[in-house]
């Protein structure tokens, strides 16, 4: 999915993100604004994941949810 489509659908995707990664706060979601890179970075911060692990989780989540 291209970055603009993810950003455009971000409001719809927030609930799914919050459900998947419950440690992300509303402030985190506002900061991320649909940016894959920002989501990966926040997952690294909140969960202590390496970048490649965080990227895999985001990609798997997007594939599972058709985002």
Secondary structure as UniProt FT lines:
FT   HELIX           3..8
FT   HELIX           10..20
FT   TURN            22..23
FT   HELIX           26..32
FT   TURN            33..34
FT   HELIX           36..47
FT   HELIX           51..64
FT   TURN            65..66
//
